[in-house]
Amino acid sequence: MTISKATLEDVNAVAYLFNLYRMFYGKESDIDLACSFIHSRLENRDSTIFIARDEAGHAVGFTQLYPTFSSVSATKSWILNDLFVLDSQRGKGIGKALLDEAKALAIETGANGLALETAPDNTGAQRLYESLGYVKDETYSHYFLSV
């Protein structure tokens, strides 16, 4: 397995995985939307995407991170917004490898950390995150306003 930073040449491979990721969270399949979204993120350089490939070069997982800033700590941090590994490839360390790459990016960019969220019933992901030192936030309530 190899992990690399995605480029515009990887749009179709990442979009395929991104479409499956969105379907995992209850969205309808829309490969055109996935391609457009991923292409825009890479072209505008407003996210960093890492792609995992198996020994044959097939895309088997990805993670997408967005930069953000903390006013209180006056530092940069990263939002690990998306993490997905094909069902057939789970349990092989791909998710961990992608998370390790995300951590390396945070260190390399002088960030104070990584933030992520997951569904309350995604216990497998929660176990992975906690095994890598992620701490569940019990202090703050998070809100969202749809517009």
N, C-alpha and C positions, 0 to 999 in steps of 0.2 A: 504494500500500500504506500502511496505517496500523497502528500498534502502540499498544495501550492496555492498561492494567491491567484484568484481568478482574474482573467483579462477579458477583453471583448471577444476574443477567440473562444472563450468558454461559455458564452451566453446560452447557447442551446442546451448544453449539458447541465448547467446550473438551473436553467428555466425548467427543464424536465423534473429535476428534483424539487424545485420550488413549487411547482404545480402539485406534486404529490404531497408536499408539506402542507399546502393550503387545504387540500382535500382531507388530510388527517384532522385538520381543525374545522371540518364541516363545510368548507366552501366547494362550489361546483368546479369541475375541471374546466380550465380556461388557459390553454397553453399560449394563446396569443397574448393574453394579459400578462402571463408569467414572463414571456420573452420580452415584452415591452418594459415591464417593471425592472427586470434584472438588467437589461440593456441600459436603461436610464441611470440606474444606480452606478453601474461601472463607468459609463460615459461621463457622468457628472462627478464621479469620484466622491460621492457623498456616503458611501458605505465601503467596507472592506469585506470581501467574500473569500473564504478559503474553501477549496474543493478537494475532496478525498477521492482518489482513484485506486482501483484494485490493480493487481499485477498485469492484467490485460489492458489497462488504460481506461476501463469503464468508470464513469462517475458513480460513486456509491454513497456519497454524503456531502454535506456542505454546512457551513455556518456563515451567518451574515452579521456584521457588527456595525453599529452607528456611533460616531463620536458625539460626546456631549460634554458639558462642563458643570462643575459644582461651584456655586457661588460661595457656599459656606467654607469649603476647603480651598477654594480658589485654584482648582486643578482640573485637568481633563480626566474624563473617565470614558468607558465604552459601554454601550448597551449591546449585549449579546442577544439580538432580537430573534434569530432563527437558528435552529440546530436540527438537522434531519439526517437520518441514516436509513437506507433501504431496509425494509423488514428482513430480507434475506441475508443482510450483512450485519445485523445487530448481534452483539455479544462477541465481536471480534476486536474490540478496542478502538473502533473508528471514532465513536463519539468522544472518547477520552482524548484521542489524538487531536481531534478538531478543537476541543476545549484547551488542550495544552498549547496549540498554535495561537488561540485567542489570548491566552495568558501571556505568551511571548510577545505578541503585538502590544499588549498593555504595558509591559515592562519596557519594550523598545521605544515606545512613544512617551514615556514618563507619566503615564496615567496613574491615578490613585486606585484603580480597580475596575472590575467588570460587574455590571448589573444584569440580571436576567429574571424572567418570570416564566412560570409554567402552570398548567392546569392543576388544580388540587388533586385530581385523580391520576396524574401522571407520576405514579410512585417510582417507576423504574428510573425516570430521568432525575427525580429528586434524590434517589439513592446515589446516582452517579455524581451529581453536583456536590452533595454533602461529602462524598468520599474524596473529592478533590479540594475540599476546604471552603466551599461556598457556604455561607451562613444564611439561614432563613430569617428574613426581617420580621420581627415580632413587635417592633417599636412603632412603625408608621403605617397608617392606612393609605392606600393608594386609590385615587379617584380618576375618572375619565369622563370628559364631556364630549358626546357625539355632536357634531355640527353638520 
